[in-house]
């Protein structure tokens, strides 16, 4: 059975939670200095972006605050141009874009429970 919308939303939320856990108490300098931490974070970001990509368009329309195209492009960068991924870009996405996505997904999950 293929994953449902709820499965996709939970995958996004779980990936973001995993990133939050990995980076708790760390700043950009600590992130930059730890290659293993960056690799793990980038893997979770791939999962988050891929799950988000599979969210149907009619649901994404409710999240106008999210740059869905940027998310897809970033996932492609991680998969295909990993050698040119900039630490600052990853950090910016984590700090400025994931909170919006997390909030959107939480709203969708709560809405699906009604």
PyMOL commands that set and color helices and strands:
alter all, ss='L'
color gray80, all
select helices_A, chain A and resi 5-23+28-33+35-53+57-60+68-80+82-84+87-113
alter helices_A, ss='H'
color red, helices_A
deselect
rebuild
show_as cartoon
